[in-house]
Amino acid sequence: MAKGGTAASEGGNPKTDPKDVSNQIKDPDEWTTGGEPMTGAQASYLKTLSEEAKEPEAFDESLGKAEASKRIDDLRHKAGKA
């Protein structure tokens, strides 16, 4: 690294390099917080999608973040919203 240079200016920081997508898409099964309860936003969206898809059984308020994300993705694909 040149004197006065930073890792970010040399493309070494994935948070500041818009071309580095390695940290943007991660399999929900690999999330460190995937077992935590789903967020309010996830619950609301999942509820809406399950009603639109006429699959109310897809909504379960006890889901974790990772499982909720997978169900949301599945319902979005079925509804043609993905």
PDB file as gemmi writes it, atoms N, CA and C in Angstrom:
CRYST1    1.000    1.000    1.000  90.00  90.00  90.00 P 1                      
ATOM      1  N   MET A   1       0.858  -1.170   0.000  1.00  0.00           N  
ATOM      2  CA  MET A   1       0.000   0.000   0.000  1.00  0.00           C  
ATOM      3  C   MET A   1       0.901   1.229   0.000  1.00  0.00           C  
ATOM      4  N   ALA A   2       0.588   2.188  -0.833  1.00  0.00           N  
ATOM      5  CA  ALA A   2       1.379   3.399  -0.920  1.00  0.00           C  
ATOM      6  C   ALA A   2       1.185   4.246   0.324  1.00  0.00           C  
ATOM      7  N   LYS A   3       2.194   5.055   0.617  1.00  0.00           N  
ATOM      8  CA  LYS A   3       2.112   5.926   1.788  1.00  0.00           C  
ATOM      9  C   LYS A   3       0.914   6.851   1.645  1.00  0.00           C  
ATOM     10  N   GLY A   4       0.105   6.902   2.684  1.00  0.00           N  
ATOM     11  CA  GLY A   4      -1.083   7.749   2.650  1.00  0.00           C  
ATOM     12  C   GLY A   4      -2.270   7.070   1.997  1.00  0.00           C  
ATOM     13  N   GLY A   5      -2.044   5.922   1.363  1.00  0.00           N  
ATOM     14  CA  GLY A   5      -3.139   5.196   0.731  1.00  0.00           C  
ATOM     15  C   GLY A   5      -3.907   4.386   1.753  1.00  0.00           C  
ATOM     16  N   THR A   6      -5.080   3.957   1.369  1.00  0.00           N  
ATOM     17  CA  THR A   6      -5.881   3.124   2.259  1.00  0.00           C  
ATOM     18  C   THR A   6      -6.276   1.860   1.533  1.00  0.00           C  
ATOM     19  N   ALA A   7      -6.654   0.861   2.294  1.00  0.00           N  
ATOM     20  CA  ALA A   7      -7.118  -0.384   1.676  1.00  0.00           C  
ATOM     21  C   ALA A   7      -8.325  -0.112   0.794  1.00  0.00           C  
ATOM     22  N   ALA A   8      -9.192   0.807   1.227  1.00  0.00           N  
ATOM     23  CA  ALA A   8     -10.398   1.124   0.461  1.00  0.00           C  
ATOM     24  C   ALA A   8     -10.045   1.723  -0.896  1.00  0.00           C  
ATOM     25  N   SER A   9      -9.034   2.602  -0.916  1.00  0.00           N  
ATOM     26  CA  SER A   9      -8.683   3.231  -2.183  1.00  0.00           C  
ATOM     27  C   SER A   9      -8.053   2.235  -3.143  1.00  0.00           C  
ATOM     28  N   GLU A  10      -7.565   1.125  -2.631  1.00  0.00           N  
ATOM     29  CA  GLU A  10      -6.981   0.095  -3.479  1.00  0.00           C  
ATOM     30  C   GLU A  10      -7.970  -1.038  -3.749  1.00  0.00           C  
ATOM     31  N   GLY A  11      -9.234  -0.846  -3.379  1.00  0.00           N  
ATOM     32  CA  GLY A  11     -10.246  -1.852  -3.646  1.00  0.00           C  
ATOM     33  C   GLY A  11     -10.238  -3.001  -2.660  1.00  0.00           C  
ATOM     34  N   GLY A  12      -9.611  -2.834  -1.496  1.00  0.00           N  
ATOM     35  CA  GLY A  12      -9.508  -3.910  -0.528  1.00  0.00           C  
ATOM     36  C   GLY A  12     -10.658  -3.988   0.462  1.00  0.00           C  
ATOM     37  N   ASN A  13     -11.560  -3.043   0.433  1.00  0.00           N  
ATOM     38  CA  ASN A  13     -12.646  -3.032   1.398  1.00  0.00           C  
ATOM     39  C   ASN A  13     -13.966  -3.325   0.686  1.00  0.00           C  
ATOM     40  N   PRO A  14     -14.574  -4.485   0.933  1.00  0.00           N  
ATOM     41  CA  PRO A  14     -15.813  -4.825   0.222  1.00  0.00           C  
ATOM     42  C   PRO A  14     -16.968  -3.890   0.548  1.00  0.00           C  
ATOM     43  N   LYS A  15     -16.876  -3.169   1.659  1.00  0.00           N  
ATOM     44  CA  LYS A  15     -17.946  -2.231   1.997  1.00  0.00           C  
ATOM     45  C   LYS A  15     -17.895  -0.968   1.148  1.00  0.00           C  
ATOM     46  N   THR A  16     -16.727  -0.653   0.609  1.00  0.00           N  
ATOM     47  CA  THR A  16     -16.604   0.564  -0.189  1.00  0.00           C  
ATOM     48  C   THR A  16     -16.373   0.290  -1.666  1.00  0.00           C  
ATOM     49  N   ASP A  17     -16.192  -0.960  -2.043  1.00  0.00           N  
ATOM     50  CA  ASP A  17     -15.972  -1.317  -3.439  1.00  0.00           C  
ATOM     51  C   ASP A  17     -17.293  -1.805  -4.030  1.00  0.00           C  
ATOM     52  N   PRO A  18     -17.950  -0.982  -4.846  1.00  0.00           N  
ATOM     53  CA  PRO A  18     -19.264  -1.368  -5.377  1.00  0.00           C  
ATOM     54  C   PRO A  18     -19.245  -2.593  -6.279  1.00  0.00           C  
ATOM     55  N   LYS A  19     -18.056  -2.983  -6.779  1.00  0.00           N  
ATOM     56  CA  LYS A  19     -17.971  -4.162  -7.646  1.00  0.00           C  
ATOM     57  C   LYS A  19     -17.842  -5.453  -6.849  1.00  0.00           C  
ATOM     58  N   ASP A  20     -17.517  -5.350  -5.567  1.00  0.00           N  
ATOM     59  CA  ASP A  20     -17.352  -6.544  -4.729  1.00  0.00           C  
ATOM     60  C   ASP A  20     -18.702  -6.910  -4.117  1.00  0.00           C  
ATOM     61  N   VAL A  21     -19.315  -7.975  -4.615  1.00  0.00           N  
ATOM     62  CA  VAL A  21     -20.627  -8.395  -4.124  1.00  0.00           C  
ATOM     63  C   VAL A  21     -20.533  -9.609  -3.207  1.00  0.00           C  
ATOM     64  N   SER A  22     -19.307  -9.963  -2.828  1.00  0.00           N  
ATOM     65  CA  SER A  22     -19.115 -11.171  -2.030  1.00  0.00           C  
ATOM     66  C   SER A  22     -19.807 -11.105  -0.675  1.00  0.00           C  
ATOM     67  N   ASN A  23     -20.039  -9.916  -0.177  1.00  0.00           N  
ATOM     68  CA  ASN A  23     -20.642  -9.760   1.133  1.00  0.00           C  
ATOM     69  C   ASN A  23     -22.109  -9.355   1.040  1.00  0.00           C  
ATOM     70  N   GLN A  24     -22.682  -9.355  -0.143  1.00  0.00           N  
ATOM     71  CA  GLN A  24     -24.049  -8.882  -0.316  1.00  0.00           C  
ATOM     72  C   GLN A  24     -25.077 -10.006  -0.355  1.00  0.00           C  
ATOM     73  N   ILE A  25     -24.723 -11.135  -0.908  1.00  0.00           N  
ATOM     74  CA  ILE A  25     -25.679 -12.230  -1.045  1.00  0.00           C  
ATOM     75  C   ILE A  25     -25.120 -13.438  -0.318  1.00  0.00           C  
ATOM     76  N   LYS A  26     -25.869 -13.903   0.659  1.00  0.00           N  
ATOM     77  CA  LYS A  26     -25.417 -15.043   1.449  1.00  0.00           C  
ATOM     78  C   LYS A  26     -26.600 -15.979   1.636  1.00  0.00           C  
ATOM     79  N   ASP A  27     -26.341 -17.254   1.544  1.00  0.00           N  
ATOM     80  CA  ASP A  27     -27.373 -18.253   1.768  1.00  0.00           C  
ATOM     81  C   ASP A  27     -27.920 -18.089   3.191  1.00  0.00           C  
ATOM     82  N   PRO A  28     -29.249 -17.995   3.337  1.00  0.00           N  
ATOM     83  CA  PRO A  28     -29.820 -17.839   4.676  1.00  0.00           C  
ATOM     84  C   PRO A  28     -29.373 -18.917   5.663  1.00  0.00           C  
ATOM     85  N   ASP A  29     -29.051 -20.098   5.177  1.00  0.00           N  
ATOM     86  CA  ASP A  29     -28.584 -21.160   6.065  1.00  0.00           C  
ATOM     87  C   ASP A  29     -27.227 -20.836   6.681  1.00  0.00           C  
ATOM     88  N   GLU A  30     -26.510 -19.872   6.094  1.00  0.00           N  
ATOM     89  CA  GLU A  30     -25.200 -19.487   6.596  1.00  0.00           C  
ATOM     90  C   GLU A  30     -25.247 -18.232   7.473  1.00  0.00           C  
ATOM     91  N   TRP A  31     -26.427 -17.641   7.648  1.00  0.00           N  
ATOM     92  CA  TRP A  31     -26.538 -16.434   8.459  1.00  0.00           C  
ATOM     93  C   TRP A  31     -26.229 -16.762   9.910  1.00  0.00           C  
ATOM     94  N   THR A  32     -25.424 -15.946  10.555  1.00  0.00           N  
ATOM     95  CA  THR A  32     -25.122 -16.171  11.971  1.00  0.00           C  
ATOM     96  C   THR A  32     -26.328 -15.835  12.841  1.00  0.00           C  
ATOM     97  N   THR A  33     -27.233 -14.995  12.339  1.00  0.00           N  
ATOM     98  CA  THR A  33     -28.425 -14.621  13.107  1.00  0.00           C  
ATOM     99  C   THR A  33     -29.680 -15.298  12.562  1.00  0.00           C  
ATOM    100  N   GLY A  34     -29.508 -16.284  11.699  1.00  0.00           N  
ATOM    101  CA  GLY A  34     -30.645 -16.932  11.048  1.00  0.00           C  
ATOM    102  C   GLY A  34     -31.622 -17.604  11.987  1.00  0.00           C  
ATOM    103  N   GLY A  35     -31.152 -18.013  13.161  1.00  0.00           N  
ATOM    104  CA  GLY A  35     -32.029 -18.682  14.118  1.00  0.00           C  
ATOM    105  C   GLY A  35     -32.803 -17.729  15.009  1.00  0.00           C  
ATOM    106  N   GLU A  36     -32.465 -16.444  14.934  1.00  0.00           N  
ATOM    107  CA  GLU A  36     -33.192 -15.458  15.734  1.00  0.00           C  
ATOM    108  C   GLU A  36     -34.592 -15.285  15.160  1.00  0.00           C  
ATOM    109  N   PRO A  37     -35.534 -14.807  15.974  1.00  0.00           N  
ATOM    110  CA  PRO A  37     -36.899 -14.592  15.465  1.00  0.00           C  
ATOM    111  C   PRO A  37     -36.891 -13.642  14.267  1.00  0.00           C  
ATOM    112  N   MET A  38     -37.797 -13.885  13.325  1.00  0.00           N  
ATOM    113  CA  MET A  38     -37.867 -13.018  12.154  1.00  0.00           C  
ATOM    114  C   MET A  38     -38.182 -11.589  12.596  1.00  0.00           C  
ATOM    115  N   THR A  39     -37.783 -10.656  11.756  1.00  0.00           N  
ATOM    116  CA  THR A  39     -38.008  -9.245  12.057  1.00  0.00           C  
ATOM    117  C   THR A  39     -39.475  -8.898  11.818  1.00  0.00           C  
ATOM    118  N   GLY A  40     -39.872  -7.755  12.318  1.00  0.00           N  
ATOM    119  CA  GLY A  40     -41.239  -7.284  12.083  1.00  0.00           C  
ATOM    120  C   GLY A  40     -41.524  -7.099  10.604  1.00  0.00           C  
ATOM    121  N   ALA A  41     -40.533  -6.584   9.885  1.00  0.00           N  
ATOM    122  CA  ALA A  41     -40.701  -6.379   8.439  1.00  0.00           C  
ATOM    123  C   ALA A  41     -40.880  -7.711   7.720  1.00  0.00           C  
ATOM    124  N   GLN A  42     -40.091  -8.716   8.108  1.00  0.00           N  
ATOM    125  CA  GLN A  42     -40.230 -10.037   7.496  1.00  0.00           C  
ATOM    126  C   GLN A  42     -41.619 -10.612   7.788  1.00  0.00           C  
ATOM    127  N   ALA A  43     -42.061 -10.495   9.038  1.00  0.00           N  
ATOM    128  CA  ALA A  43     -43.366 -11.045   9.422  1.00  0.00           C  
ATOM    129  C   ALA A  43     -44.473 -10.398   8.613  1.00  0.00           C  
ATOM    130  N   SER A  44     -44.426  -9.083   8.491  1.00  0.00           N  
ATOM    131  CA  SER A  44     -45.454  -8.360   7.750  1.00  0.00           C  
ATOM    132  C   SER A  44     -45.469  -8.766   6.277  1.00  0.00           C  
ATOM    133  N   TYR A  45     -44.284  -8.815   5.662  1.00  0.00           N  
ATOM    134  CA  TYR A  45     -44.195  -9.162   4.244  1.00  0.00           C  
ATOM    135  C   TYR A  45     -44.608 -10.612   4.006  1.00  0.00           C  
ATOM    136  N   LEU A  46     -44.166 -11.500   4.873  1.00  0.00           N  
ATOM    137  CA  LEU A  46     -44.523 -12.913   4.733  1.00  0.00           C  
ATOM    138  C   LEU A  46     -46.033 -13.098   4.869  1.00  0.00           C  
ATOM    139  N   LYS A  47     -46.632 -12.395   5.801  1.00  0.00           N  
ATOM    140  CA  LYS A  47     -48.086 -12.482   5.996  1.00  0.00           C  
ATOM    141  C   LYS A  47     -48.803 -12.013   4.737  1.00  0.00           C  
ATOM    142  N   THR A  48     -48.373 -10.881   4.201  1.00  0.00           N  
ATOM    143  CA  THR A  48     -48.983 -10.343   2.982  1.00  0.00           C  
ATOM    144  C   THR A  48     -48.830 -11.309   1.815  1.00  0.00           C  
ATOM    145  N   LEU A  49     -47.606 -11.801   1.594  1.00  0.00           N  
ATOM    146  CA  LEU A  49     -47.371 -12.725   0.481  1.00  0.00           C  
ATOM    147  C   LEU A  49     -48.160 -14.017   0.635  1.00  0.00           C  
ATOM    148  N   SER A  50     -48.245 -14.543   1.855  1.00  0.00           N  
ATOM    149  CA  SER A  50     -48.970 -15.800   2.059  1.00  0.00           C  
ATOM    150  C   SER A  50     -50.458 -15.615   1.775  1.00  0.00           C  
ATOM    151  N   GLU A  51     -50.985 -14.439   2.105  1.00  0.00           N  
ATOM    152  CA  GLU A  51     -52.395 -14.159   1.805  1.00  0.00           C  
ATOM    153  C   GLU A  51     -52.605 -13.990   0.303  1.00  0.00           C  
ATOM    154  N   GLU A  52     -51.699 -13.255  -0.361  1.00  0.00           N  
ATOM    155  CA  GLU A  52     -51.808 -13.053  -1.810  1.00  0.00           C  
ATOM    156  C   GLU A  52     -51.693 -14.377  -2.567  1.00  0.00           C  
ATOM    157  N   ALA A  53     -50.847 -15.263  -2.067  1.00  0.00           N  
ATOM    158  CA  ALA A  53     -50.633 -16.555  -2.724  1.00  0.00           C  
ATOM    159  C   ALA A  53     -51.687 -17.589  -2.323  1.00  0.00           C  
ATOM    160  N   LYS A  54     -52.593 -17.193  -1.460  1.00  0.00           N  
ATOM    161  CA  LYS A  54     -53.635 -18.104  -0.948  1.00  0.00           C  
ATOM    162  C   LYS A  54     -52.996 -19.329  -0.290  1.00  0.00           C  
ATOM    163  N   GLU A  55     -51.882 -19.071   0.419  1.00  0.00           N  
ATOM    164  CA  GLU A  55     -51.174 -20.102   1.166  1.00  0.00           C  
ATOM    165  C   GLU A  55     -50.969 -19.627   2.607  1.00  0.00           C  
ATOM    166  N   PRO A  56     -52.060 -19.478   3.365  1.00  0.00           N  
ATOM    167  CA  PRO A  56     -51.917 -18.951   4.729  1.00  0.00           C  
ATOM    168  C   PRO A  56     -51.035 -19.815   5.625  1.00  0.00           C  
ATOM    169  N   GLU A  57     -50.895 -21.089   5.282  1.00  0.00           N  
ATOM    170  CA  GLU A  57     -50.056 -21.979   6.088  1.00  0.00           C  
ATOM    171  C   GLU A  57     -48.568 -21.642   5.955  1.00  0.00           C  
ATOM    172  N   ALA A  58     -48.211 -20.835   4.963  1.00  0.00           N  
ATOM    173  CA  ALA A  58     -46.813 -20.437   4.786  1.00  0.00           C  
ATOM    174  C   ALA A  58     -46.375 -19.462   5.872  1.00  0.00           C  
ATOM    175  N   PHE A  59     -47.342 -18.793   6.493  1.00  0.00           N  
ATOM    176  CA  PHE A  59     -47.003 -17.862   7.568  1.00  0.00           C  
ATOM    177  C   PHE A  59     -47.023 -18.594   8.902  1.00  0.00           C  
ATOM    178  N   ASP A  60     -45.937 -18.446   9.638  1.00  0.00           N  
ATOM    179  CA  ASP A  60     -45.822 -19.030  10.973  1.00  0.00           C  
ATOM    180  C   ASP A  60     -45.041 -18.022  11.805  1.00  0.00           C  
ATOM    181  N   GLU A  61     -45.687 -17.446  12.787  1.00  0.00           N  
ATOM    182  CA  GLU A  61     -45.052 -16.376  13.557  1.00  0.00           C  
ATOM    183  C   GLU A  61     -43.831 -16.821  14.360  1.00  0.00           C  
ATOM    184  N   SER A  62     -43.613 -18.118  14.467  1.00  0.00           N  
ATOM    185  CA  SER A  62     -42.463 -18.605  15.238  1.00  0.00           C  
ATOM    186  C   SER A  62     -41.218 -18.837  14.378  1.00  0.00           C  
ATOM    187  N   LEU A  63     -41.270 -18.490  13.109  1.00  0.00           N  
ATOM    188  CA  LEU A  63     -40.125 -18.710  12.216  1.00  0.00           C  
ATOM    189  C   LEU A  63     -38.926 -17.853  12.600  1.00  0.00           C  
ATOM    190  N   GLY A  64     -37.752 -18.377  12.304  1.00  0.00           N  
ATOM    191  CA  GLY A  64     -36.527 -17.610  12.461  1.00  0.00           C  
ATOM    192  C   GLY A  64     -36.280 -16.784  11.206  1.00  0.00           C  
ATOM    193  N   LYS A  65     -35.297 -15.906  11.280  1.00  0.00           N  
ATOM    194  CA  LYS A  65     -34.986 -15.025  10.153  1.00  0.00           C  
ATOM    195  C   LYS A  65     -34.666 -15.790   8.874  1.00  0.00           C  
ATOM    196  N   ALA A  66     -33.852 -16.831   8.976  1.00  0.00           N  
ATOM    197  CA  ALA A  66     -33.428 -17.564   7.787  1.00  0.00           C  
ATOM    198  C   ALA A  66     -34.601 -18.279   7.125  1.00  0.00           C  
ATOM    199  N   GLU A  67     -35.410 -18.986   7.909  1.00  0.00           N  
ATOM    200  CA  GLU A  67     -36.551 -19.711   7.340  1.00  0.00           C  
ATOM    201  C   GLU A  67     -37.569 -18.734   6.757  1.00  0.00           C  
ATOM    202  N   ALA A  68     -37.791 -17.618   7.433  1.00  0.00           N  
ATOM    203  CA  ALA A  68     -38.717 -16.603   6.914  1.00  0.00           C  
ATOM    204  C   ALA A  68     -38.225 -16.077   5.571  1.00  0.00           C  
ATOM    205  N   SER A  69     -36.918 -15.829   5.472  1.00  0.00           N  
ATOM    206  CA  SER A  69     -36.348 -15.340   4.222  1.00  0.00           C  
ATOM    207  C   SER A  69     -36.561 -16.337   3.088  1.00  0.00           C  
ATOM    208  N   LYS A  70     -36.350 -17.613   3.378  1.00  0.00           N  
ATOM    209  CA  LYS A  70     -36.544 -18.645   2.347  1.00  0.00           C  
ATOM    210  C   LYS A  70     -38.002 -18.722   1.919  1.00  0.00           C  
ATOM    211  N   ARG A  71     -38.917 -18.621   2.872  1.00  0.00           N  
ATOM    212  CA  ARG A  71     -40.344 -18.676   2.510  1.00  0.00           C  
ATOM    213  C   ARG A  71     -40.749 -17.451   1.710  1.00  0.00           C  
ATOM    214  N   ILE A  72     -40.224 -16.292   2.083  1.00  0.00           N  
ATOM    215  CA  ILE A  72     -40.510 -15.070   1.322  1.00  0.00           C  
ATOM    216  C   ILE A  72     -40.025 -15.226  -0.110  1.00  0.00           C  
ATOM    217  N   ASP A  73     -38.799 -15.702  -0.288  1.00  0.00           N  
ATOM    218  CA  ASP A  73     -38.267 -15.911  -1.641  1.00  0.00           C  
ATOM    219  C   ASP A  73     -39.140 -16.876  -2.428  1.00  0.00           C  
ATOM    220  N   ASP A  74     -39.553 -17.962  -1.806  1.00  0.00           N  
ATOM    221  CA  ASP A  74     -40.387 -18.963  -2.469  1.00  0.00           C  
ATOM    222  C   ASP A  74     -41.728 -18.354  -2.902  1.00  0.00           C  
ATOM    223  N   LEU A  75     -42.362 -17.628  -2.010  1.00  0.00           N  
ATOM    224  CA  LEU A  75     -43.656 -17.020  -2.340  1.00  0.00           C  
ATOM    225  C   LEU A  75     -43.516 -15.932  -3.386  1.00  0.00           C  
ATOM    226  N   ARG A  76     -42.412 -15.183  -3.342  1.00  0.00           N  
ATOM    227  CA  ARG A  76     -42.189 -14.148  -4.363  1.00  0.00           C  
ATOM    228  C   ARG A  76     -42.040 -14.777  -5.739  1.00  0.00           C  
ATOM    229  N   HIS A  77     -41.330 -15.896  -5.812  1.00  0.00           N  
ATOM    230  CA  HIS A  77     -41.173 -16.583  -7.101  1.00  0.00           C  
ATOM    231  C   HIS A  77     -42.522 -17.100  -7.595  1.00  0.00           C  
ATOM    232  N   LYS A  78     -43.296 -17.678  -6.699  1.00  0.00           N  
ATOM    233  CA  LYS A  78     -44.610 -18.198  -7.081  1.00  0.00           C  
ATOM    234  C   LYS A  78     -45.534 -17.092  -7.554  1.00  0.00           C  
ATOM    235  N   ALA A  79     -45.393 -15.916  -6.970  1.00  0.00           N  
ATOM    236  CA  ALA A  79     -46.249 -14.786  -7.327  1.00  0.00           C  
ATOM    237  C   ALA A  79     -45.692 -13.987  -8.501  1.00  0.00           C  
ATOM    238  N   GLY A  80     -44.520 -14.375  -8.993  1.00  0.00           N  
ATOM    239  CA  GLY A  80     -43.902 -13.665 -10.105  1.00  0.00           C  
ATOM    240  C   GLY A  80     -43.351 -12.311  -9.725  1.00  0.00           C  
ATOM    241  N   LYS A  81     -43.006 -12.142  -8.433  1.00  0.00           N  
ATOM    242  CA  LYS A  81     -42.488 -10.853  -7.964  1.00  0.00           C  
ATOM    243  C   LYS A  81     -40.977 -10.849  -7.837  1.00  0.00           C  
ATOM    244  N   ALA A  82     -40.347 -11.938  -8.182  1.00  0.00           N  
ATOM    245  CA  ALA A  82     -38.888 -12.011  -8.018  1.00  0.00           C  
ATOM    246  C   ALA A  82     -38.198 -11.776  -9.343  1.00  0.00           C  
TER     247      ALA A  82                                                      
END                                                                             
